[in-house]
Amino acid sequence: MLDYSTLPSVTEDEFVKDPDTYFERVHQGESPLLIINNDGRKYLLFDWEDYWKRFGMLYPDGEKERVEEACRKAALNAPQE
């Protein structure tokens, strides 16, 4: 069980101003990051590997690989900026 009081946290306004910084923090080990919405709702942002380590047993064998392959294909087809 996660204890929200011990998680690194950020408000929605802080997150929206600089999402890349928070994505990098999560990727560097601050996973999960608690994002507190302006109306008080709470969301968790996990690093991909941390998510699968915690919740991978909930998925059928091969699901992670299927999701990763779909993401690679979507990235290749995404419009370039």
N, C-alpha and C positions, 0 to 999 in steps of 0.2 A: 504494500500500500504506500502511496506517496503522501508525504506530509507537506502540504502546500506552504506551510510557514518556513520551511527550510530551502525552498526552491529559489533560484534567481528569478527575479520578476521585472516586468516592465509594463507601463501603462499602454493602452492602445495609441494614445497620442505620441508617446515616445517611439513606439515601434513604427508607426506610419512615417515619421520624420526621417528615419534612417534604417530601413529594414535590413539592408545588407550587413550592417554592423551586427545586428542580432542574429542573422543567419550564420555569420562567421563565428560568433560567440558559441552558438549551439554546436556548430561543427567542431569547434576547438574543445568541447567537453562540458559546456554548461547546458547539458541536456538532461531533462527537459527544462525549457524556459516557460515560466508562467506569464501569460499575457492577460492583463486585466482590462476588459472592455469598458468603455465609458459608462455602460449601464450596469456594471458590476459582474457581468458574466466572466467566467474564467476559461481560458483555453491553454492547452499545452502544445508547445512546439518541440518536437523531438528531432535529434539527429537521425538520419536514415538507419544507420547501423544500430544505434541505441534502441530505436523503435523495434527493429526485428529481433534484437537480443531479448527484449522484454516481452514482446507479443507474438513472435514468430510461431509459437506453438498453436496459435489460434487459426493458422492458415494451412491449407493442404500443401503437401510436398510439391515443390516446384513453383509455388505462387510468387515468391520473391523474384525468382528469375524471370517469370512472365511479366511482372510489373516493371522490372528494370528494362527488359527488352522493349516494352511498349513505350517507356519514357525515352529510350534512345531513339526509337523511330519517330516519336513526336518531336524531339529536339531537332532531328534532321529535316523534318518537314516544316518547322516553325519559320515564319518570316524573319529575315535578317534585318536588323536595325541599321 
